[in-house]
């Protein structure tokens, strides 16, 4: 007879609970039960945050949305037990705007950088990030919600990888991509050409 979730929690079978949390097919209500039973356990909190990320790493991210997911993301965002868990929340497309606003002021620059990549982050926050540290500002280059005026400035960034991410940005306009076709780096120019072709085909 298999051990039930309630028994695992009652008997504090931490390793087995962590293994359960690694399975992205586990019912999210079970994840919730584990989380609120062990929200002071760094390994469990971190694994649950990763699980939520895996659930949204699919083509149709909307399929992973649920009120329970939002509840977990919101609680993990202010859980001090694991900084890495905040990273996963910051980049999750289902993280509520009010939670992103809290994480936008996080003292850890990588957390802010991941908020900068999140399409749900409000424009006013993205504009504020443009004056943040380089690692945060660079996160704006791949965000489809970043205002065009900021993407235009980033298109001339000295960092090749920033320009590469911009070329792959679904929010980059055809005029911006055309201006990058003659980039000094052939990889950037090629990326701009590929995305420009995509944008052109979508307009047909």
N, C-alpha and C positions, 0 to 999 in steps of 0.2 A: 504493500500500500504506500503510495507516494505521500511525501510530507506536504501539508498545505502551507500556504503563505502565512496564515495566522500562526501556525506552529513554528515556522522559521523565524518570524518576528519575536514570538514569545521566548523561544530558546536562544535568541541572539546569534543565529547562524549567519554571521556577517559575510563570510566568503560566498556562501550560497546565494545570499541576497544580492551581492554585487554581481554575481554571474547572471542572475535573473535580470538585473538592470542593464546588462550588456545586450540583451535581446530586444531589438527594436520592434519585434512583433508582439511583445508583452502588452497586455491590455493597459492602457494609460491609467485606468482607475487603480490598478495594482501598483503602478509606479507611484501614484499619489499616496497610497497607503504606506508604502515603504518609506517614501520621503518624509512624511509627517511623523513616522515612528522613529526615524533616525536622522533628522535634519541637522544634528550636531556631529554627524560622522562625515568627515571630509571625503573619504573614498566613495561613500554612497552618494553624497550630494554631487560630487564631480561626475560620477558615472551616469546619474540621472540627467544631469545637464547635457552630457554627451549624447545620451539616448534621444533627448528632445531635438538635438541638432541633426542626428541621423534621420529622424522621422521627417525632417523638412528638406533633406538632401535628395529630393526626388523631383521629377519633372513638374508634376502638378503639386506644388507645395500646399495649395489650399486643401488638399485631401487630409493633411495632417492636423488641420485646425480643430480645436475643441475648446470649450470653456475650461476644461481641466488643464489643458496645456497652458493656457493663459494664466491660470491660477498658480501653476507650478513655476512658470517663468517669472512671475511677479514676486513670488516669495524667495526664489533663489537669488534674484537680483539684489536683495538686501540681506542675504545670509552671509555673515562674515567668515564662515568656516572654510570657504574655498574660493580664492580669487579666480582660479581658472574657470570655475563655474560661471562667474560673471562674464567672462569672455564669450562663452557659449550663448548666454542670454543676450548679450549686446548685438550679436550678429543674426539672431534668430528672426526671421521675417514675421513671426506671429507675436513677438514681444510688443505689448501695448505701448503707445506713444508716451503715456505718463511714466512708464518705467524707463524708456529710452531717455527721457528728460532727466531722470535721476542719474542714470549711468553716464550721461553726457558731461557730468561734473565729477566723475570718478577721479580719484587721485592717481590712478594707474593709467599711464598714457596708452597702453595697448587696449584697454577697455574702451577708452574714448575713440581710439582709431577704428575699432570694430563697430562702434555706434556710427561712425562716419561712413561706413560701408553699407549700413542698413537702409534699404529703400523706404522704410517707414519713418525714418528720422525727419522731423519737420525742417523745412527750408531755413528757418531762422537759426536753427542749431547748426546746420551744415555751413551756413555763412559764418557763424562764430568760429567754427573749427578751422576755417581758412587761415585764421591768425594764431592757431595753436601750434604745438611742436610739429616738426616735419613728418614724423611717423603718423600723426593724426591727420594732418593736411593731405598727405599722400593717399589716405584712405578714400578721399572724396573722388579720386580719378575714376574709380570703377563703379560709383554709385549712380544709377540711372536717374535719381532724384536730385542730383547736384545741379544747381542753376547753370545755364549755358555760359553765363559771364565768367563763372569760376572755372569751368572746363576749358574755356578759351585761354585763360591764363596758364592753366596746368599743361596745355598742349605745347607750351614752350619751356616746360620744366627741364632742368639740367639732368634729372634722373631719367634714364631710358625706360626703366620699368614703370614709372609713373605715366609716361607717354604711351607705353604698350597697353597698360590697363585702360587708359582713356580710349584707345582705338577699339578695344573690345567692349566698351560701355554701350549698352543698348540705348542709352539716352543721348549719345553723341549725334549731333545733327549732320546731315550730308555736307553742309558748307564747312563745318569744322573738320570733318574727315577729309574733305578735298584739300584743305589747307595743310594736311599732314602727309599727303602723298609724296611730297619731296623731302621728307624728314631725312636728316643726315645718316640715320641708322636704317639700313635696309629692312630690318625686322619690323621696325615701327611702320615704315612706309607700306610694307606688305600687309600688316595687320589693318592699317587704315583702308587699304584697297579692298580687303575681304569684307570688312564691316560696311563699307560704302556700297558694295554690291548687294549686301543683304538689305540695307535701307532702301536702295533703289528698287529692288524686287518687291519689297513690301508695299511700295507706293503704286505699283502697277495694278 
